[in-house]
Amino acid sequence: MKNIVHTFSRDVVHAFLKSRDGGSKNSRNFELIAALIMHRLYEQQWKQPTMIGFYLTAKYAKILSDAGEPSHDLLIEALNHGIDENHQIDFVISTYFEENGAHQEFQLKRFGMEGQIDDTDSLIAYLNGMSKKYVQTDAACLVALADIRSIDLPKINRDLNKESFPFAELLLAGIASDKFIVAALLPDGGASVYDLDSWDLVDISRRAD
């Protein structure tokens, strides 16, 4: 049985994140925070009930399938032990994978958080170098920035090699002055700004920096 996506409600993912320790430096916590943020953004855009999906191991895909209506505890167990750590897709935002529904897969990257130089030119070189590392995909690339305030977004929009960029979407995200900023460079330019006080994530102002 191949590994498949299983979708979870925002409340279940949020409850799982609250149950964990280690802060945002734990890579799994970081992915959960990113998934919750993108869930809110895409649900607003799509104006439909939206779920968060993860690729599971064959074992847990079967367990959840056999359960029919899995309990809350079983869903938390699947998130804790069943996510395929080696899958290239970190999470999926989906309107239930119905025939006419919408879904978007995400690969999550971090820039400037592990000793990298986080100036604009370095970020441009990092993004333009992705065409040599990744094959073309319909997935979105979400890059979390350590300091979005230091980045010249208009310059990146001008200097990004959009024709060769291997992902269908490119989103840059970060926190500045108690605002969470998401800048979309592909397929269309634009930015969304959210007040952190209106978000009920788990101490996102501290844990996602």
RAHU-V873907 format. One line per field, one symbol per residue. ss: DSSP state (H for helix, E for strand, C for the rest). Layout:
ss: ???
This chain:
ss: CCCCEEEECHHHHHHHHHCCCCHHHCHHHHHHHHHHHHHHHHHHHHCCCCEEEEEECHHHHHHHHHHCCCCHHHHHHHHHHCECCCCCCCEEEECCCCCCCCEEEEEEEEECCCCCCCCHHHHHHHHHHHHHCCCCCCCEEEEEECCHHHCCHHHHHHHCCCCCCCCCEEEEEEEECCEEEEEEEECCCEEEEEEHHHCCCCCHHHHCC
